[in-house]
Amino acid sequence: MENESRYNVPNLERALVIIEYLVKQTKGCGITMIADSLGFPKNSVFRILKTLLAHGYVQENENQYQVSTKLLALGYASLGESNVVAKAADIMVDLRNETHETVVLGKLTGTQGLTLEVILSDEPVKFVVDVGYHFQLHNTAPGKILTAYLPEPEQDSLLDKLDYQVFNERTIKNKQEMKASIEKVHKYGYAIDHGEKVLGVHCIAAPIFDYKKNNIAALWITGPSYRMPETEFDKLGKTVIRYALQISRKLGYDPDIHETSESHSDEPLPVI
């Protein structure tokens, strides 16, 4: 195999490393600190910073350098709804190939959820969801996810507006039960629907975050209960979290930078 290292541009690589380093230094830092931390020559760091400064990618205040908002501005164009679908598509296929269940991407719209993309199961018996389908929040795994990460006043207002229609004994029946379910989402990192609308149909969902740690979408798998039994919920939940995180990273979310990222319980989510 041809060695591709000869195509590398050392100063460009250093510039990218410096930008990544500065992103994590919220108070900024000087040339000496950057050079010492990264092991780069000071004169090289100086030239790179001055170039980045000239193009607006960093800002300087009393010899302290910080990344500018230009990087965010460049990223805004790639964070629209159509781009969320585009960035998620390949990862959704990988999730389908691992679980063999239907994989769905959806977002919050008003007091309901809306499906944005669907990758159908490769099994003969599968659960089919149409793109553009509106779903209720209280009786679906993605609905719980999309509600759980809202700011508290907004979440509280939304929960007051929901129609807690009851389909069977497993359906969430009121605001108090919904809030208890949301607490489980924050504890375990995923949500479940174990036949809360349609008996025999199970769903497991996880959140997708953007660069500001806003929960902009939910990723979930859905299938028949005999292939997704309650005994497999925790394993599948962690799998969906892993793929949802891949999508989040494509949207600028970085757990190493977002210090408010939750650590989830290693215990399985209890199913009642």
ChimeraX attribute file (.defattr): number of C-alpha atoms within 10 A of each C-alpha:
attribute: neighborCount
match mode: 1-to-1
recipient: residues
	/A:1	3
	/A:2	5
	/A:3	6
	/A:4	7
	/A:5	7
	/A:6	7
	/A:7	7
	/A:8	9
	/A:9	9
	/A:10	8
	/A:11	13
	/A:12	11
	/A:13	11
	/A:14	16
	/A:15	18
	/A:16	12
	/A:17	12
	/A:18	20
	/A:19	19
	/A:20	12
	/A:21	18
	/A:22	19
	/A:23	15
	/A:24	14
	/A:25	14
	/A:26	11
	/A:27	10
	/A:28	19
	/A:29	18
	/A:30	16
	/A:31	18
	/A:32	15
	/A:33	13
	/A:34	20
	/A:35	17
	/A:36	11
	/A:37	11
	/A:38	14
	/A:39	10
	/A:40	14
	/A:41	13
	/A:42	15
	/A:43	12
	/A:44	14
	/A:45	22
	/A:46	15
	/A:47	13
	/A:48	18
	/A:49	22
	/A:50	15
	/A:51	14
	/A:52	16
	/A:53	17
	/A:54	11
	/A:55	11
	/A:56	14
	/A:57	18
	/A:58	21
	/A:59	19
	/A:60	16
	/A:61	10
	/A:62	7
	/A:63	11
	/A:64	13
	/A:65	21
	/A:66	24
	/A:67	24
	/A:68	17
	/A:69	13
	/A:70	13
	/A:71	13
	/A:72	13
	/A:73	10
	/A:74	10
	/A:75	14
	/A:76	12
	/A:77	9
	/A:78	16
	/A:79	18
	/A:80	12
	/A:81	13
	/A:82	12
	/A:83	13
	/A:84	22
	/A:85	19
	/A:86	13
	/A:87	19
	/A:88	22
	/A:89	19
	/A:90	13
	/A:91	16
	/A:92	27
	/A:93	18
	/A:94	14
	/A:95	23
	/A:96	19
	/A:97	15
	/A:98	10
	/A:99	20
	/A:100	19
	/A:101	25
	/A:102	25
	/A:103	31
	/A:104	26
	/A:105	25
	/A:106	26
	/A:107	23
	/A:108	22
	/A:109	11
	/A:110	9
	/A:111	16
	/A:112	18
	/A:113	24
	/A:114	22
	/A:115	21
	/A:116	20
	/A:117	23
	/A:118	23
	/A:119	22
	/A:120	21
	/A:121	21
	/A:122	13
	/A:123	11
	/A:124	6
	/A:125	10
	/A:126	16
	/A:127	17
	/A:128	15
	/A:129	16
	/A:130	13
	/A:131	15
	/A:132	13
	/A:133	13
	/A:134	17
	/A:135	18
	/A:136	20
	/A:137	24
	/A:138	29
	/A:139	25
	/A:140	24
	/A:141	28
	/A:142	35
	/A:143	26
	/A:144	29
	/A:145	31
	/A:146	28
	/A:147	26
	/A:148	22
	/A:149	19
	/A:150	15
	/A:151	10
	/A:152	11
	/A:153	8
	/A:154	11
	/A:155	15
	/A:156	14
	/A:157	10
	/A:158	17
	/A:159	19
	/A:160	11
	/A:161	11
	/A:162	15
	/A:163	14
	/A:164	18
	/A:165	14
	/A:166	15
	/A:167	15
	/A:168	13
	/A:169	11
	/A:170	16
	/A:171	21
	/A:172	23
	/A:173	17
	/A:174	16
	/A:175	18
	/A:176	11
	/A:177	13
	/A:178	21
	/A:179	19
	/A:180	11
	/A:181	20
	/A:182	21
	/A:183	14
	/A:184	20
	/A:185	24
	/A:186	17
	/A:187	16
	/A:188	22
	/A:189	22
	/A:190	30
	/A:191	29
	/A:192	30
	/A:193	25
	/A:194	26
	/A:195	20
	/A:196	22
	/A:197	21
	/A:198	14
	/A:199	15
	/A:200	14
	/A:201	20
	/A:202	26
	/A:203	27
	/A:204	28
	/A:205	33
	/A:206	31
	/A:207	29
	/A:208	29
	/A:209	23
	/A:210	19
	/A:211	20
	/A:212	11
	/A:213	18
	/A:214	15
	/A:215	21
	/A:216	20
	/A:217	26
	/A:218	27
	/A:219	31
	/A:220	30
	/A:221	31
	/A:222	27
	/A:223	24
	/A:224	18
	/A:225	15
	/A:226	10
	/A:227	14
	/A:228	21
	/A:229	15
	/A:230	17
	/A:231	10
	/A:232	11
	/A:233	23
	/A:234	20
	/A:235	11
	/A:236	21
	/A:237	23
	/A:238	19
	/A:239	18
	/A:240	25
	/A:241	20
	/A:242	14
	/A:243	20
	/A:244	25
	/A:245	19
	/A:246	17
	/A:247	24
	/A:248	26
	/A:249	16
	/A:250	17
	/A:251	25
	/A:252	17
	/A:253	20
	/A:254	19
	/A:255	15
	/A:256	9
	/A:257	12
	/A:258	13
	/A:259	8
	/A:260	9
	/A:261	11
	/A:262	12
	/A:263	10
	/A:264	13
	/A:265	12
	/A:266	10
	/A:267	9
	/A:268	14
	/A:269	19
	/A:270	10
	/A:271	10
	/A:272	5
